[in-house]
Amino acid sequence: MADTLPDTLGPLLRAARQRLTEAGVTDPALDARLIVEHFSGTTRTQAIADPGRKVGLDALAAIDAALERRISGEPVHRILGYREFHGLRLSLSPETLEPRPDTETLVEAVLPFVEATAERQGECRILDLGTGSGAIALALLSAVPGAIATGVDISQDALTTAMRNAGDLGLAGRFKALQSDWFEKVSGRYHVIAANPPYIPSGDIENLQDEVRDFDPRHALDGGVDGLSPYRIIAAEAAAFLDLKGRIAVEIGHTQRNEVTDIFSTAGYGLAGMFRDLGGNDRVLIFEHGF
């Protein structure tokens, strides 16, 4: 309980780490630090320079509750309510996938094309399908002042979160949220169509890590019987919304490169780039129409 936690910063951090360690949490030192800093309003520098700093009772109670949530299996960033992505702090909500470092691969993969298009044409129009927290679109807007983006999601909760993130980052003027089932309500043409679609086969959902299965929204994970349903939709319908020399960039599961390439090839696209994540796994494919 909260009254068992020390009320000074240094000992509090050690006690929090010990509690998570004893519970078998994977990265107890990092999670303890994130929780203590967030709910006490302190920084790592303060913990080092002023370990005797007093922490109030309300903060201790919040830290205690957060530690118990973490021990019960809730991901630390769900508890904090935000996640860092490509240098941006993004708020999360129950209907948004927690953006992960693997998806930064997609941003880096398509960024040179976005920059070149904006420089050549004065703007680069981006369509982010299944935008969730807005991670992909907002990272690209943050990096390229000439870019504008429409974030599409079937969930109004996700779109509300994405718009809040755009506002917090000063990007709301270049970001539009659209509630749509894939391309259903989309109009116009875009230089880049980007997506981190659901790509887990329906039958594999129960085998995912508890933190993913129990806390990420199911509709953001489930890619149909073989995990490829969203790619079929994108490949079949994107041409009507893609600029003549535009690109489609999709994140994939690490075993799906050949299948996804075949789906787009059949629809008339050629593979313009393949990118691996930091773990060396196939992660992002970029396609161009009419290769």
C-alpha positions as CSV (number, residue, x, y, z in Angstrom):
1,M,0.0,0.0,0.0
2,A,1.0,3.6,-0.4
3,D,2.0,4.1,3.2
4,T,4.7,1.4,2.8
5,L,6.4,3.5,0.1
6,P,9.2,5.8,1.3
7,D,8.3,9.5,0.9
8,T,11.7,10.6,-0.4
9,L,12.7,10.3,-4.0
10,G,15.8,8.1,-3.9
11,P,14.4,5.4,-1.6
12,L,11.0,5.6,-3.4
13,L,12.6,4.8,-6.7
14,R,14.5,1.8,-5.1
15,A,11.3,0.6,-3.4
16,A,9.3,0.8,-6.6
17,R,12.0,-1.0,-8.6
18,Q,12.1,-3.7,-5.9
19,R,8.3,-4.2,-6.0
20,L,8.3,-4.6,-9.8
21,T,11.4,-6.9,-9.6
22,E,9.7,-9.2,-7.1
23,A,6.6,-9.4,-9.3
24,G,8.7,-10.5,-12.3
25,V,8.1,-7.4,-14.4
26,T,10.4,-7.5,-17.5
27,D,12.2,-4.1,-17.1
28,P,11.6,-3.1,-13.5
29,A,14.2,-0.3,-13.3
30,L,12.9,1.6,-16.3
31,D,9.2,1.1,-15.5
32,A,9.7,2.1,-11.9
33,R,11.5,5.3,-13.0
34,L,8.8,6.2,-15.6
35,I,6.1,5.7,-13.0
36,V,7.7,7.6,-10.2
37,E,8.8,10.5,-12.4
38,H,5.4,10.8,-14.1
39,F,3.2,10.7,-10.9
40,S,5.6,12.7,-8.7
41,G,6.4,15.3,-11.4
42,T,10.1,14.8,-10.9
43,T,13.0,14.2,-13.3
44,R,16.0,11.8,-13.4
45,T,18.3,14.7,-12.7
46,Q,16.4,15.6,-9.5
47,A,16.5,12.0,-8.4
48,I,20.3,12.0,-8.7
49,A,20.9,15.5,-7.3
50,D,18.2,15.5,-4.6
51,P,17.4,12.0,-3.5
52,G,16.0,13.3,-0.2
53,R,13.4,15.3,-2.0
54,K,10.0,14.8,-0.4
55,V,7.1,13.3,-2.3
56,G,3.6,14.2,-1.3
57,L,0.9,11.7,-0.2
58,D,-1.3,12.1,-3.3
59,A,1.7,11.3,-5.5
60,L,2.6,8.3,-3.4
61,A,-0.9,7.0,-3.6
62,A,-0.9,7.5,-7.4
63,I,2.5,5.7,-7.7
64,D,1.3,2.8,-5.5
65,A,-1.8,2.4,-7.7
66,A,0.3,2.6,-10.9
67,L,2.7,0.0,-9.6
68,E,-0.2,-2.4,-8.9
69,R,-1.6,-1.8,-12.4
70,R,1.9,-2.6,-13.9
71,I,2.2,-5.8,-11.7
72,S,-1.3,-6.9,-13.0
73,G,0.1,-6.8,-16.5
74,E,-1.0,-3.4,-17.8
75,P,1.7,-1.9,-20.1
76,V,3.6,1.0,-18.5
77,H,2.7,3.5,-21.3
78,R,-1.0,2.7,-21.0
79,I,-0.7,3.6,-17.3
80,L,1.1,6.9,-18.1
81,G,-1.3,7.6,-20.9
82,Y,1.3,8.5,-23.5
83,R,4.1,7.0,-25.6
84,E,7.2,8.6,-27.2
85,F,7.3,8.0,-30.9
86,H,9.9,9.4,-33.4
87,G,10.7,12.1,-30.8
88,L,7.0,13.1,-30.2
89,R,5.0,12.5,-27.1
90,L,1.6,11.0,-28.1
91,S,-1.4,10.6,-25.9
92,L,-3.0,7.1,-25.9
93,S,-6.6,6.0,-25.5
94,P,-8.3,2.6,-25.2
95,E,-9.0,2.6,-29.0
96,T,-5.5,3.5,-30.1
97,L,-2.7,1.0,-30.8
98,E,0.3,1.8,-28.7
99,P,2.9,3.0,-31.3
100,R,6.1,1.1,-31.2
101,P,9.6,1.6,-32.4
102,D,9.2,-0.9,-35.2
103,T,6.7,1.6,-36.8
104,E,9.3,4.3,-36.8
105,T,10.9,2.2,-39.6
106,L,7.9,3.2,-41.8
107,V,8.4,6.9,-41.1
108,E,12.1,6.7,-41.9
109,A,11.4,4.7,-45.0
110,V,9.0,7.1,-46.6
111,L,10.4,10.4,-45.2
112,P,12.9,11.0,-48.2
113,F,10.0,10.7,-50.6
114,V,7.8,13.1,-48.6
115,E,10.6,15.6,-48.4
116,A,11.4,15.4,-52.1
117,T,7.7,15.7,-53.0
118,A,7.1,18.7,-50.8
119,E,10.2,20.4,-52.2
120,R,9.3,19.7,-55.8
121,Q,5.6,20.4,-55.6
122,G,5.2,22.8,-52.6
123,E,3.3,20.2,-50.6
124,C,3.1,16.5,-50.0
125,R,-0.4,15.0,-49.3
126,I,-0.4,12.0,-47.0
127,L,-3.2,9.6,-46.2
128,D,-2.6,7.6,-43.0
129,L,-5.0,4.6,-42.9
130,G,-5.8,3.4,-39.5
131,T,-4.1,6.4,-37.9
132,G,-4.8,5.5,-34.3
133,S,-2.9,8.0,-32.2
134,G,-1.8,9.8,-35.4
135,A,1.7,8.5,-34.9
136,I,2.8,8.0,-38.6
137,A,1.1,11.1,-40.0
138,L,2.2,13.4,-37.2
139,A,5.8,12.2,-37.3
140,L,5.9,13.0,-41.0
141,L,4.2,16.4,-40.5
142,S,6.7,17.2,-37.7
143,A,9.6,16.4,-40.0
144,V,8.3,18.0,-43.2
145,P,6.7,21.5,-42.9
146,G,5.4,21.2,-46.5
147,A,3.4,18.0,-45.7
148,I,-0.3,17.8,-45.0
149,A,-2.1,14.7,-43.8
150,T,-5.5,13.1,-43.4
151,G,-5.7,10.5,-40.7
152,V,-8.4,7.8,-41.3
153,D,-9.8,5.5,-38.6
154,I,-13.0,3.6,-38.0
155,S,-12.9,4.6,-34.3
156,Q,-14.0,8.1,-33.3
157,D,-12.2,7.6,-30.0
158,A,-8.9,7.1,-31.9
159,L,-9.6,10.2,-34.1
160,T,-10.3,12.3,-31.1
161,T,-7.0,11.2,-29.6
162,A,-5.1,11.9,-32.9
163,M,-6.6,15.4,-33.1
164,R,-5.6,16.1,-29.5
165,N,-2.1,15.0,-30.3
166,A,-2.0,17.1,-33.4
167,G,-3.1,20.1,-31.4
168,D,-0.6,19.4,-28.6
169,L,2.2,19.3,-31.2
170,G,1.1,22.4,-33.0
171,L,0.2,20.4,-36.1
172,A,-3.6,20.7,-36.1
173,G,-3.5,23.1,-39.0
174,R,-2.0,20.4,-41.3
175,F,-3.8,17.4,-40.0
176,K,-7.4,16.3,-40.7
177,A,-9.2,13.4,-39.0
178,L,-11.7,11.4,-41.1
179,Q,-13.9,8.6,-39.7
180,S,-14.0,6.0,-42.4
181,D,-13.9,2.2,-42.9
182,W,-10.7,2.2,-45.0
183,F,-11.3,4.2,-48.2
184,E,-15.1,4.4,-47.8
185,K,-15.3,8.1,-47.1
186,V,-12.0,9.2,-48.5
187,S,-11.8,11.7,-51.4
188,G,-9.0,13.4,-53.3
189,R,-5.6,12.1,-54.3
190,Y,-2.5,11.7,-52.2
191,H,1.2,11.5,-52.8
192,V,1.7,9.0,-50.0
193,I,-0.8,6.4,-48.6
194,A,0.7,4.9,-45.4
195,A,-0.7,2.2,-43.2
196,N,0.2,0.1,-40.2
197,P,-2.8,-2.2,-40.6
198,P,-3.9,-5.1,-38.5
199,Y,-1.8,-8.0,-39.7
200,I,-2.1,-10.7,-37.0
201,P,-4.1,-13.8,-38.2
202,S,-7.3,-14.1,-36.2
203,G,-6.3,-17.4,-34.8
204,D,-3.0,-16.1,-33.5
205,I,-4.4,-13.3,-31.3
206,E,-4.7,-15.4,-28.2
207,N,-1.0,-16.3,-28.5
208,L,0.2,-12.7,-28.4
209,Q,2.0,-11.3,-25.3
210,D,-0.5,-10.5,-22.6
211,E,0.3,-6.8,-22.8
212,V,-0.6,-6.7,-26.5
213,R,-3.6,-9.1,-26.4
214,D,-5.3,-7.6,-23.3
215,F,-4.6,-3.9,-23.8
216,D,-4.3,-3.1,-27.5
217,P,-7.6,-2.7,-29.3
218,R,-8.5,-6.0,-31.0
219,H,-9.6,-4.3,-34.3
220,A,-6.1,-2.8,-34.6
221,L,-4.5,-6.3,-34.4
222,D,-6.8,-8.7,-36.2
223,G,-6.0,-9.0,-39.9
224,G,-8.5,-11.7,-40.7
225,V,-8.0,-15.4,-41.2
226,D,-4.5,-15.1,-42.7
227,G,-3.6,-11.7,-41.4
228,L,-3.6,-10.3,-45.0
229,S,-7.2,-8.9,-45.4
230,P,-6.3,-5.2,-45.0
231,Y,-3.5,-5.5,-47.6
232,R,-6.0,-6.8,-50.1
233,I,-8.4,-3.9,-49.4
234,I,-5.5,-1.3,-49.8
235,A,-4.1,-2.9,-52.9
236,A,-7.6,-3.1,-54.6
237,E,-8.8,0.4,-53.7
238,A,-5.8,2.6,-53.4
239,A,-5.3,3.5,-57.1
240,A,-8.3,5.8,-57.1
241,F,-6.7,7.9,-54.4
242,L,-3.0,7.7,-55.3
243,D,-1.2,10.5,-57.1
244,L,0.2,9.4,-60.5
245,K,3.7,8.9,-59.1
246,G,2.7,8.3,-55.5
247,R,3.8,5.7,-53.1
248,I,2.1,3.2,-50.8
249,A,4.0,2.4,-47.6
250,V,2.8,-0.4,-45.4
251,E,4.1,-2.1,-42.2
252,I,4.0,-5.9,-42.3
253,G,4.5,-8.8,-40.0
254,H,8.0,-10.1,-40.3
255,T,7.0,-13.3,-42.3
256,Q,4.6,-11.5,-44.7
257,R,6.9,-9.9,-47.2
258,N,6.3,-12.4,-50.1
259,E,2.5,-12.6,-49.6
260,V,2.0,-8.8,-49.3
261,T,4.3,-8.2,-52.3
262,D,2.2,-10.7,-54.3
263,I,-1.0,-9.0,-53.4
264,F,0.2,-5.6,-54.6
265,S,1.9,-7.1,-57.6
266,T,-1.4,-8.6,-58.7
267,A,-3.0,-5.2,-58.3
268,G,-0.5,-3.6,-60.6
269,Y,2.1,-2.3,-58.1
270,G,5.8,-2.8,-58.1
271,L,8.0,-3.0,-55.0
272,A,10.0,0.2,-54.7
273,G,11.6,-0.5,-51.4
274,M,11.9,-3.0,-48.5
275,F,13.1,-2.0,-45.1
276,R,14.0,-3.9,-41.9
277,D,13.4,-2.9,-38.4
278,L,16.1,-2.5,-35.7
279,G,15.8,-6.3,-35.0
280,G,16.7,-7.1,-38.6
281,N,13.1,-8.3,-39.5
282,D,11.3,-7.4,-42.7
283,R,9.0,-4.5,-41.5
284,V,8.1,-2.0,-44.3
285,L,7.3,-2.4,-48.0
286,I,6.9,0.6,-50.4
287,F,5.0,0.2,-53.6
288,E,4.7,2.3,-56.7
289,H,1.9,1.9,-59.3
290,G,2.5,0.7,-62.8
291,F,6.1,-0.4,-62.4
